[in-house]
Amino acid sequence: MSKLILTHEVTGLGSAGDVVDVKNGFARNYLIPQGFAVAWSRGGEKQIESIKAARTARELATIEEAQHLKQTLENATVKLTVKAGQGGRLFGSVKTSDIADAVSAAGIGSLDKRKIEIPNAIKVTGTHEATVRLRDDLSATITLQVVAAK
């Protein structure tokens, strides 16, 4: 097991500034090369405090923005145009990056694809829902209108 300090939020693991124990391969092959974490050390304790202070400052500035974005997202229906075959079955499925691109194209705002969660794979046209984690304590539900490309 490797002890790491997270520098970014990692879904299912923790937020920036958290100290976590993960398997060596996960740390060596994914978290450290992607820049999501650094190795823990005694000197790293100071780094943890600065990361947490920066995160707190960012959160305070974005509370009102996040609440406004939540209202906007929940009141809007985002239209996704995808390739589909007979009977409305999609070629593949809708990905979180597709949803993020559609939201920004609609002029609602920009979303991080890693914060979008699709409860059930979207493989047919129609109306679907996805959840966006705006903050640790605030989520919004997006209504998606998936239509076939002509």
URURTA-V105629 format. One line per field, one symbol per residue. ss: DSSP state (@ for helix, = for strand, . for the rest). phi: phi as a letter, one per 40 degrees, with the letter a starting at -180 (. if undefined). Layout:
ss=???
phi=???
//
This chain:
ss=.=====...=...=....====.@@@@@@@@.....===....@@@@@@@@@@@@@@@@@@@@@@@@@@@@@@@@.======.=.@@@==.....@@@@@@@@@@.......@@@==......=.==========..===========..
phi=.bcbbcbbcbdgbibdgccbbbcdcccccbccccgcabccacccdccdcccccccccccccbdccccccccccccbbccbbbcbbdggcccgacbcccccccccccgcibbcccccbbcbdcbbchcbbbbbccadbabbbbcbbcbccc
//
